[in-house]
Amino acid sequence: MLQTFRDNLKGTAFFIVVLISIPFALVGIDQIFLGTSASKAELSVNGEDISQLEVERALSLQKQRLLDQYEGLDPTQLDDALLLPAVKQRLIGEKALSLRGRDNGMGVADTTIAEILRNAEAFQVDGRFDRDAYNFYLRQMGYTQSSHYEALTDSLLISQVSAGITATGFVTEAAVDAMLELMEQQRDYYYLTIPVEDLREKIDINEQEARTYYHDNQEAFRTEDQVIVDYLELTLDDLKHEVSIDEPMVRGRYEEEAEYLTSLVRTRVEHILISGDGAEAQQRIAEVQAKLAEGVSFSDLAREYSDDLGSAEQGGDLGFVDLTAFPEAFSNAASALETGEVSAPVLTDSGLHLVRVAERDSPVVPDFEQARERIESELRQELAAELLPEKLDQLRELVYDAESLSEVGEELGLELKTSAAFSRNGGSGIASHPSIVEAAFAPEVLEQGYA
């Protein structure tokens, strides 16, 4: 029975995902919710009501899940009368779990809810939490901000209780006794050591016996075919001495790097958002400015006043951001601020903002002389890489007409090298490359001695 209960709980941990990821464009869902009384009780669990609105919302979500799961399913075939009992049973179970969690002192921090909303893709535009998208979702799903907050809290409580139940286990007394008996058992045994080395010294094998054994077991002594190859290796290091680097090239590269590093300044921004730009919004923003002037901390005021759910609980902190991703007015205001300075009210489509630059992180630009050696090395590497295709073509032409690799090596200033013996399974060094092994065991190499 306990296992059955656990199995039935497995789906509850995903309820929160359903709450915040259901598609916005549900056909007719706004008409369903707006025409339903949110306060009319449909079910009751231990004195806690489940409203008619909650039942109809859950029924609609169940229909949508079935349509998503079974592509091509005709929505008209989804009979409310057939689906409703299971939906009600699920809501009753979830409410019971939520109440059990509260009775056991479980809770969900406001910062957890804020983090979930901020990271939910359904509420993001260009990778950031968007209040308009969130409000649109609330309207579509028939939620108020408060009721949606409660729904998220309940779903997290359900997950906590479910995890606690599914992670539990029990052991019978008989099983414990059997385990203890096995753990405390002891065994006595006797053993005898035979000195093998002493026996080996007494054994005498003559040459004829060895030859006979070898003749009868030749397969055991068979080794794989192996080859030893001569080769020329052309690397970038071989070409670095053929390229030249001058002072203007090095300084030009340094200036490019310095300009790029300067552009990588990271800015940590905080803000307080007051939705709208009417008289009420102007009054609220003025209150915030007055309290800032009195010395109240920006983060405390963000928690109290900011309408940005994604950052309010973090004291308005947006973290290190790319200012170009924000509206132009916001970006310009932040760019003009010194660290610790607060802007005048900034108007965007989301409302009025007070912007504060909390921190700027600027990469260190090294001195030219410090960077010189590294830049010269990188430039030589790049120029050698550009020269390599030309040298490879030259190497192919010389090898085609050459009598031996040593002649080609002398022509190009390359050392003729000889590999260690290796088999078809490869080996170390040059033999670790499958293409080299394949070429070395090609018929023209094995039979004629060249590739």
C-alpha positions, 0 to 999 in steps of 0.5 A, a space after each residue: 500500500 505504501 508503495 502504491 502511495 509513493 507511485 501515485 506521488 511521482 507526478 506531483 513534483 512536476 506540478 510547478 513546471 506545469 504551472 509556469 510552462 503551460 502555453 499562453 494560447 489556450 483556446 477559450 481559456 480566458 472566457 472559461 476563467 473570467 466567467 467563473 466565481 473564484 470564491 465558490 467552493 467546489 471541494 473541501 479538504 480538512 476544512 480547506 476549500 478548493 474553489 470552482 475556479 481551481 477545479 476548472 483551471 485544473 480541468 483545462 490544464 488536463 485537457 491541454 496535457 492530453 492534446 499535447 501528448 496525443 497529437 491530432 486528438 480532436 478536442 471535442 472528444 475530451 468529455 468533461 464528465 469523464 475527466 472531472 473525477 480524476 481531476 478532482 481526486 488529484 486536487 484533493 490529494 495535492 491539497 492534503 499533501 499541502 496541508 500536511 506540509 504546513 502542519 509539519 512546519 514546512 514553508 517556502 521562502 519568498 526568495 525561492 518564489 522570486 528565483 523561480 519566476 525570474 528563471 522561468 522561460 515562459 516569463 522571459 523576453 530576450 533572456 530576462 524576466 519580463 513583467 508584461 509577459 508575466 501579467 499576460 500569463 496571469 490574465 490568461 490563466 485567471 490568476 491574480 499575482 497573490 493567487 499565483 504566488 499561493 499556487 507556486 507555494 503549494 506546489 513546492 510544499 507538495 514536492 517537499 512532502 512527496 520527496 519525504 515520502 518517496 525517500 522513506 523506507 522500512 525494515 522488518 525486525 526479522 530482516 534486521 536480525 538476519 543481517 546482524 547474524 550475518 555480520 557477526 558470523 566468524 569462520 576458522 579455516 586452515 591453509 597450506 603454503 607450497 613453496 613454488 620456488 623450491 620446486 622450480 630449482 629442482 626441475 631440469 629442462 634439457 634443450 630437446 624438451 624446449 625445442 619440442 615444446 616450442 614446435 608443438 606450441 608455435 601459435 603461442 609464440 607468434 607475434 604481430 607483423 611490425 614495421 619500422 618507417 623512415 619519415 619527414 615531419 613538417 610542423 609549425 615550429 619548423 617554419 617559425 624561423 622562416 617568417 619575420 615579425 616587425 615592431 609595427 605588427 607587434 604594436 598593432 596587435 597590442 593596440 587591438 587587444 588593449 581596445 578589446 579588453 577596455 570594451 569588456 568592462 562589466 557593470 553590476 546594476 541595481 534598480 527599483 521599478 515603479 510600474 507605470 508613469 502616472 501621478 501615482 507612480 511619480 508619487 511613489 518614485 518621489 517617496 523612494 528618492 526622499 528616503 534615499 536622501 535620508 540615508 535608507 539603503 537602496 537594497 532595502 527600498 528595492 525590497 519594499 517598493 520595486 515592482 520587479 519580482 525578478 530582482 526585488 527580493 535581491 535588493 534590486 540586484 540584476 548582477 553583472 549585465 550587458 547594458 546593451 541588452 537593456 532599453 536605450 534610456 536605461 542603458 544610457 543612464 547606467 553608463 553615465 553613472 559613477 559606482 555607487 551613484 543613483 540615477 534620476 527616474 528613467 522611463 521605459 516601457 516597463 515603468 519608472 526606474 531608479 538605477 544604481 551602479 553597484 560595481 564595475 569590473 574592468 580587465 587589467 590591460 598589460 603593459 606593452 613590454 609585458 605583452 611583447 613576447 607573447 604577441 610575437 610568439 602568437 604572430 609567428 605561430 599565425 604566419 607559420 600556419 599561413 605558410 604551412 600549406 605552401 610548404 606541404 605542396 612543395 614537400 609533395 612535389 619533391 617526394 614524388 620525384 625523389 629517390 629517397 626521403 633523405 634528399 627531400 629532407 636536405 632540400 627542405 632542411 628537415 631531419 629524417 627520422 626513424 620510428 620505433 617498431 609498431 604493429 597494425 594496432 599502432 604504437 607510440 609517437 608517429 604510430 599513434 596516428 591511425 592514418 600513419 599506421 594505415 599508410 605504413 601497412 599499405 601494400 605499396 609500402 610493405 612490398 615496394 618500400 615507399 608510400 
